[in-house]
């Protein structure tokens, strides 16, 4: 039963050189057409989602959702509440760029119902922001954080570290400044060179060299230590929060619970079906006009595949996973979830932990998470 709703707004003012998200630059957007399309797509999903429960979280992602007219955000929230109803403690998050223009909309977005904002600060250094292709400066970002804190009960900021040539001293100073801002949540991502981005081309051409793995691992350990001391411990590989301030929406993904995804390129998981919307905005609009929904692919997920995905998502969390509960949920034998030999090896090496029916990845293992997942998840499960 889906209790979370994701709404994708695909437009940005510029494409960042590191970004591989489904984002597009357009000179103009027809707000009326987008309102009609997103409402139709939402209503279709309501009809498909089976037994209904009140929504516990809504997340506006992108792209740059803070470019949406606040009136459109209000209209979408109003319809979502009419269809599903809202849990009394619903979390409604909107991603925003920390520009003065977008910060000017924060009061109206809060009035529309948004109660949590995620600010793409990315760095508190002007030269780094230029390197990352951001359109705001560090001073503007700090002002936007202050404005956000005056309008929203919960504020998160994103920062990118492990940048080319970055030292521990440099990151320590910048992270300390970020922690001093007093937000209740930090998303701290290592710079990853994604295929088909401008940064991938730059690396190939020798414009810059990514930070090496050893130094990146040192910065990861420093990040964990500083956030722990500041009272915002890591609860997921890249996310840190004061206890009780974790992103409820993202926990839906990591705990492999059902969620609805609408808007261009949005993914969803509901009633054992994986959905993907058309990525290109124009194709999405055409699809919704023709069939009242924007699905490009809807695929039924076999139980073993769901169990594998649940493992891959759940092991990102510090809380780990309950193997017995997961096996029972998907009708898979507990012994068939993991490679017992690899589990014993990596437990002895201090990279994973086990306690009764639970297991997870240790702080020492988190920098190696992708490699560990490939080793730990049973080959029989993946190929079922």
N, C-alpha and C positions, 0 to 999 in steps of 0.2 A: 504494500500500500504506500503510494507516494505521499510524502508529507513535506517535500521540499520542491521548490520551483526555481529554475534557472532561466533568466531572460537575457539573451545576447543582443547587444547593440554593437554593430560591426564597424562603426565609423570612427576615424581618428583624424586629427588635423595633419599628422605626418606619420610615416611608418618608421618606427625606431629600428636601428640597424641590427639589434639583437633579437627582434621579436619574430616569432613564427606563429603567433596566434592568428585567428581569422579576423583580421582587421583590414579596412579599406579606406582610402582617401577619396572623398567625393566633394565636388564644389558645392552641391546643394543636396538636400534630402527633403522629400515630400512627407512632412509629418503626418498628414492625413492618411496617406497610403500605408505608412508604417503602423499607425495606430490600428487601422482596420485589419491589417495582416496579422499583427501580434495578438489581437483579440480573437480573431478566428482560430489561430493556431492554439491559443490557450483553451478555447472552448472545445476544440477537437480533443485535446489531451484530457480534459475533464471527462469527456464521454468514454475515452479509452481506458482510463486508469482504474476501472473497477470500483471496489469498495472504497468509499471516500472517508478521509479523516481531515480534520482541520490542519492547515499548513503550519509548520513550525518554523520554516525559514524560506525567505525569498532572496535571491542574489541577482543583482544586475551586473553582468560582466561584459567584457568587450575585447577589443575596441575601447571606446571611452564613453561609458554611460553618462558621465557628468555633462556630456554635450547634449543629452536628451532634454527637451523642454520639460521643466518640472510638471507642467500640466499633463504631459503624456505619461510620466511616471505615476502621477496620481490616478489617471484613468485606468492604467494597467493594474494598479494595486486595488482599486475599487472593484474591478471585475473579478480579480482573484479572490477577494474576500467574499463577494457575492456567490461565487461558485463553490469554493471549498470551506469558507469560514477561516478565521485566524485563531490559532492558539493564543491564549492571553499573553504569553511571553514570547510571541513571534519575533524572530530576528530578521530585519529587512536591511540588507547590505547593498550599497552602491559603490562601485569602483570609481575613483575620481582622479584626475590630474590636479596637482596642487598649483594651478595658475590662478591669478587674481580674477580672471574672467569667470572661471568655473566656480571659484569660492564665492562669488557674488550670488550664485544660485543656491548656496547651502541652506539658507533660511527657508526658501520655498520648497526644497527637497525634503527638509525636515517636516514642514507642514503637510507635504504629500504623504508622509508616513514612513520615510526612511529613518531608521534609528541607529544605523551603524554605517560608517564610511571607511573605505579602504583607500588610502592615498598613495599614489605611485610616486613617492618622493625620489626613490632610486639612489640618490646621493645627496650629501650636504656640502659638496665641493663643486664650485662652478666649472672648473676645468673638466671634472669627471662627467658632469651633466652634458657638457658640450661633446665629449667623446661618445657618450651614450645616445646622442641625438635628441636629447630632451629639449623642450621648448621653454621650460621655466628655469629660473635661477635659484640658488640656494636660499637667498633672502625671501624670495617669493614663496618658496616651499614652507619656510618657517612661519610666515604669516598665514598661509593656508591651513597649516596644522592648528594654529591658534583659533582661527575662525571656525574650523570644524569642531574643535573641542567646546566652543560656545554654543553649538547648535545640535550636536549629536551626543547621545549618552555613551556611545562606544566609538572609539577611533583606532584604526590600525594604520601603520605606515609600512611601505615596502622599501627595502634597500637592496642594492646589488653589490656584492663584495667579491673577493678573489679576482680582482681586475688585474690586467697586465701590470707587472712590476709592483703591485701593492705590498707593502710591508706590514708586519704585525703592529708596529707602532702607529702607522697611518690608520689602519682599521680600528685599532683600539681607541684612538682619539675620536674618530668619527662615530663609532658605535656608542661611546660614552655620551656624546652630544645627543644622539638619537634617544638613548635611554632617559636622558634628563628632560626630554619633552613631556614625559608623563603619560604617554599613551598606554592603553592596557593590552595592546597586541602589536607584535612586530613580525613581519614576514621577511626573512633574511635569506636571499637567494644567491648562490654562487653563480657568477657569470658563466653561462654555458654557450658554446658556439654551436648554434643549431644549423642544420643543413638548409640551403636555399634562403639564407639571410645575407644581408650585406656584410656582416662580420665574418661569415664563412668565406666570402670572396676575399675580404681583406686579409684573413689569415693565409689563405691559399696564395695570395700575391705577395706575402711577406710584409704587409703593412704593420702588423704587430704580432707578437707571440702571446698566446694565452699563458696564464700563470700555471706553473708546473704542479703536478698532483701533490707532491710533498708539501709545498708551501700552502696550497689550498687546504690540505688536511690540517695544517697548523692553524690556519685562520678559522677553520670549522671548530676546532677544539677551543680556541680563544672565544669564539662567539658563544659557545655553550657555557663556558665558565662565566663570562661577564653577564649574560642574561640570567643565569641561575642566581648569582649574587644579587642582582637587581630585583629579584622577585618575579621575573618573567621566564620561567624555565621552558625549555623546549618540550612541546607535546607531540610534535611531528618533526620530520627531518629538517624542515626549513621554517617552522612556525613556533612562535614563543608567545606566551600569554600569562597574565596573572591568573591564578586559579579561579575558575568560573567564568573567565572571559575568552575561552577558546572559541573559534569560529564554529558555530553550531552547524552552519550550512556545509562547510568543508568536512566536518566530522561525518556528515551523512555520506559523503563520497568514500572517505577512508574506512568507515565501518560497513561499507557496501550495503547501504540501505537504498530503497527506491527513491528516485527523483525524476522530475519532469524537466525537459529542456526544450525551450522554444527560441526562435530567432535563428538567423543564418549560422550554420555550422554547429549549432548546439547539439550536444549529446544527451541522451536520457536513458534511464534504466527503470522500467516499470513492468510489473506482471511477467517477469522472465523474458522480456523483450528489450533488446537494445535498439534505440532509435538514433538516427543522425539526420539533421536538417541539411538542406541545400546550403552550400557554403557561400557562393557568390550572391550578394544582396539582390541583384536583379533576377537571378534564377529563383531565389526564395520567394520574392514577391509574385513572380509568375506562377509558381506552384500553388501558393495559397489562393491566388485569384481563381485558378482552375479547379482546385479540389478542397479548398477551405482548410488546408494544412500544408506544412512545408517539409514533410518527410522525404528525404532522398533514399533512405534505407531503413527498414525495420526487420530485425533478425531475431529469431527465437534463440535463446541461449540454453545450451545443454547444461545439466547440473554440474558435471565435472568442470566445464569452462567457467561457470559462475564461482565454483569453489576456488579455482586457480586465481581468478580475478580478485576474489575476496582476500586471499592470502597476499597477493601482490600489493593491494591497497592497505590492508590492515597492518602489515609489518613496517609501514612507514611511521606508525604511531608508537610513542614510548610505552603506551599501555599494552602493546602487543595484541595477541589474539587468543581466544579461547578455542583450542583445537577441537575439543569435544563438541562444543556448541556449533562450531562451523561444520563439522562432519555431519551432525544431526540435521542441520538446516538444509544441507544439499544432498543428503542421502549418500554420502561417501564414507567409506571406512576410515577411521582416524589414521590407521597405519598407511593409508594410501595418499595422505596429504603431502607428506614431506619425505625426503630421502633421509632415512634414519642414520645412515653412516655419515653423511655430510653434516647432519644436525649435531651428532656427537663430536665430530672433528671441530666444528666452528664454536661449539660450546666450550670445548677444552681450550681453544685459542682465545676465549674471552670475547668473541664477536657476537654471540647470541646467548640468551638466557632462557631457562625453563623453570617453571614453578607450578607444580601440580599439573593442571590441564592447560596452563597458559605458556606461551613462548613469545619471545620478541628479540629485537636486535639491540645490542648494547650501544652506548655512546661511542665506543671504540669501533663498532661495526658499521655505524650509520654512514660514515664517509664511503664505505664499500658496498652500500645497500644494493645497487643495481647488480653487481657481480654476485652478491650473496643470494639474491632472489633467484637468479638463474641457476644457482647450485642447489638451493634448498628445496624448491618446489618440485615435487615428484614428477619425473618424466612421464610416468603413466598418466598422471592427472592432466598434464599439458596436452598430451597426444590423444586423450580419450575422445 
